[in-house]
Amino acid sequence: MHRVARRALLIGVASILTTPLVCGPQTAQTLRRIGFLSSESADSEGGQLAQKLIPEALKQRGYVEGANLVIEWRWANGKTADLPTLAADLVRTKVDLIVARTNLPIQAAMQVTQAIPIVMLNGNFPVENGLVKALAKPGGNVTGTSYWASADVFGKHFQILKELVPHADRVAVLSNAHYSGSLQEQAILAVHKRAAAQLGLTVHYFEFRKPEEIGAALTAISASGIKTMLYTGDPIMRTRTAEIMAFLRDHRIAAIATIPTFAEAGGLAHYSPDAVGFYDRTASYIDRILKGARPSDLPVEEPARLELVINLVTAKAIGLTISPGLLQRADRVIEK
């Protein structure tokens, strides 16, 4: 072989050997950057749960922080007025998608981008609140999981509360005034009114807008003498979880929550979707969108089932005897 031709051949072979092999999409090798937006604080119960479960669920799908994944966490710490600024910051960071937990963060993300996919984590009444066009065909750049798609379940909370405390005639509800007048709030209030009338209950609402206003709302509940409460677990409320739980304990108030883990934290009972399942389904949306699926084509998922959990330790502490029938219907009973 001619010396020049032989040299060209060797250079060609060396080039082939040193060129990285590309076999299909580089999903595992491509650095993905996702944003997370929440009204809560990083050290709240919900914040800690998100920081644990989202990376775990994504790792099961091949996304590992520090290797091919970066998560940009943004926390409003109960200051919902900061949400649009935090959402805009995520857009400037050039995230591939934004996970927004509950309605106010979802709406804040929608205000700053119509191009970046937004994955709802626990959206409430997403159609009525204009987050998506329809559950089956969301349209736009938003999809994900809906915590409550219907207000009807809120009547069930009152029914269970009446079974827990048969002599109850008044119920306190801590209410986030940011939602006052919304279609979601109107639907919930209508269900409250019907359920309360059927059960012989009067519902009293104690509003707040900011975390620092929750203490005054609790003081008003104490002054009212009401001994039963519906705990909605609004993200702003969760920035004051320890304060609220201490209040319930000190005033011997029987409370049922619409959110998971409330009974484990010392509350009397909760009737809610499974918390862990939401994060796994959210990771599934993230994975599909990063692989090319369009949010507009991914149906919004509703909770598969609700769980009733009763804390007998708390019941004993506040002087309640729970009926055997209700205990049998409970999915879990905490006894120690």
Beta strands, then each sheet from edge to edge (+ up, - down):
strand 1: 32-38
strand 2: 69-75
strand 3: 97-101
strand 4: 118-124
strand 5: 142-148
strand 6: 170-176
strand 7: 202-208
strand 8: 228-231
strand 9: 254-257
strand 10: 269-273
strand 11: 306-311
strand 12: 332-334
sheet 1: 2+ 1+ 3+ 4+ 5+
sheet 2: 7+ 6+ 8+ 9+ 10+ 11- 12-
end
